[in-house]
Amino acid sequence: MKTEILKALKNSDTYLSGEQLSQKFGVSRTAIWKYIKQLREEGYEIESVTRRGYRLLQTADRITASEILSRNQASWVGKSIEYFEVTDSTNQRIYDFAEKGREEGLLAVAEEQTGGKGRRGRSWVSPPGTGIWMSLLLRPKVEPQKASMVTIVAALAMTKAMEKITGMEIRIKWPNDVVLNGKKVCGILTEMSAELEEIHYIIVGIGINANTESFPEDIQDRATSIYLESGKKVERAAFIAEFCVQFEQYYERFLEMGNLAFLKEEYESYLINIGREVKIIKKKEERVRKALGINELGELIVAKSDGTTEIIFSGEVSVRGLYGYV
């Protein structure tokens, strides 16, 4: 109900009386007042004038369930949202919800994470009020060996969403780092619960440096934010809503096709290292190969110096540029 009231206020050019809202939503004027009070507590500036009603003066940059739902045009992705002011990890929260049988498409979002996780056990800096820290619950009816393809789907969906919201040139560093001006702006961590022949659920964790104004010195050379590169703050809820729409589209196609052949060409058009030499790092071993693209499973195809090709699986290696991150 709070979401619907927020939508009505956003879509109105004038005041909406308590009576109008009461009749529209079939609740008492007292209930309307309570929802307005909750919205104000979340940071929305709502003017109230006697005998005229309520008017939204300013939308807060919040990623509450109400704000995201008021923008989300997807059919089922992100239509159920759990919001946290502070949590250790949105991936952990989705894990807890998944174990309790919650539905596919559930999204957990947080203003701040105290224990955000990146790939290969790394931490992810998640300060309050600046970034987008979220995790999505999926229950795909596919074989466990296909789970890694969801990471590719998420990376492309995020790239498309970021491109649409910012109008900037966005790239992907295989398999799932989203890159802006040569630095990482978004990371994706996919975790799975499965048996030998069945996936119970997949958790797609996403961290986006949206409006971050600075980074620790040790990661400044490889991390950036949309704000630092564009000089403009983005509306984080609008960003999340756009990702839900983009991901739903690609994910449903993936389930229909059973592989990534349908997005291979599009994904490769965003691949920052394609046609260039990269370092393939596995534990302490490094080798140089030329990145050619991906196959229908999302694995990286690289060329050796003798002209033969090799397939690289994302779970076993890191890929870097010859002289830095990309």
ABEGO torsion letter per residue (X at the ends): XAAAAAAAAAABABBBBAAAAAAAAGBBAAAAAAAAAAAAAAGBBBBBBBGAEBBBABBBBBABAAAAAAABABAABGABBBBBABBABAAAAAAAAAAAGBBBGBBBBBABBAABBBBGGBBBBBBBGABBBBBBBBBBBBBAAAAAAAAAAAAAAAAAAAAAAAGBBBBBBOAABBBBGGBBABBBBBBBBBBAABBABBBBBBBBBAABABBBAAAAAABBBAAAAAGBBBBAAAAAAAAAAAAAAAAAAAAAAGBAAAAAAAAAAABAABGBBBBBBBEABBBBBBBAEBBAAGBBBBBBAAGBBBBBBAAABBBBBAAEAX
